[in-house]
Amino acid sequence: MNILSLLKVLNLLVRFSLELFALGSLVYWGLQFGKGSMKIVLAVGAPLLLGIVWGIFGSPRSQIQLPVPIHLVLEILVFGLPFIALYTTGKHDLAFIYIISAIINRILMYMWGQE
């Protein structure tokens, strides 16, 4: 396996990690933002909704393939919401590290045809 092939595999691993981190950040947001029993509803509901929408419409193996412009908007929402969630809970540095990582990852996916 050459170095470029290894980097492409690592980029896909980073993408999957960013998706998992997105779900985790919404759990954290729900626990921080909600009051009383709403903490649990938000901590479970927000990542569940995001995961369902991404699984149906956005993931590479989804049954419903969206047109490229709509898929790009969905990606911006799916990977942008965790940034907003982290930023609003005071995790500013982590929010910026996450979104910069997501942007670099997406650029590399485009350059390497990993779509």
N, C-alpha and C positions, 0 to 999 in steps of 0.2 A: 504494500500500500504506500503510495507516495504521500508527500507532505500535504499537498492540496486536498487529496481525498480525506486525509485525517482531519484537516481543518474544516472541511464540509460536514463531516460526521459530528465534530465538536460543536459546530454552529447549530446543527439540529438539536443536539443535546441542550445547548444554551436556550434554544427556543422553547423546548419542553419545560425546562427549569423556569423560564419566565412565565409560562402559562400556569405552572403550579404556584409560583410566587404571587401571581395575580390573584388566584383564589385565596391564598393565605392572607394577603393584604386586605381583602374584603372581609374575611373573618375578623381580623384585627379591628378594622374600621367599625364593624357592627358591634363588637364588644365595647369599643370606646365611645361610640356615638349614641348608642341606644341607652334608654333608661328602663330599669326594671326588667320585665319580661321581654320588652322590645329588643334588648341586647341579644337574646337568643334568636328571636325571629330574624333580625338583621344579620347576625353572624352566620346563620344557616341559610337564610333566604337569598342574600345578595350573591354569595359565591355559587349557590345552586343555580340561580337564574343565569348568571354569567356563563357557567359551565354548560348549561342546556343550550343556550343561544349559540355559543361557540361550537358545540358539538354538532348541532343541526345545520348551521349555516357557514361556519368559518373554518373548521378543521380541514386538513388536507383530504381526509377520507369521508367527508360529510356527504350525505345522500343528496342534499340540495346544493348545487354549485351556483353561487351568485355571480352576476357579471362583475368584472374586475373593479369598476369604480365603486360599486356597492360593497364589495368585499373589502376594499381599502377603507371605506368609512367604518365598516364593522371592526376591522383591525384597530383603527384609531380609537374606537370606543372601548374595545376589549382591553387594549393595552394602555389606554389613557385613563380609564377609571381607577385602576390601582394607584396611579400617580396622584390623582386627586384625593383618593382615600387616604393615602399615606401623608400627603401634604396637609390635609385638613386635621389630621390627628397629631400634627406637630413633628412628624418624622420627615422634615424637609430634606436633609442630606440623603436619606434612604430613598425618598421619592425621586430625587434627581439622578441618583445612581441607577435606579431601576429604569427610568424613562430613557436615559442616555444608552443604557445597555440594550433596551428594546429597539431603539432607533438604529443603532449600529448593527444589531442582529438582523433587522429587517433589510437594511441596505445590503448586507452580505448575502442574505437569502436571494434578493433580487439579482445581484451581480452573478451569483453562482447558479441561478435557475432552480432554486430549491422551493418552488412555489406549488 
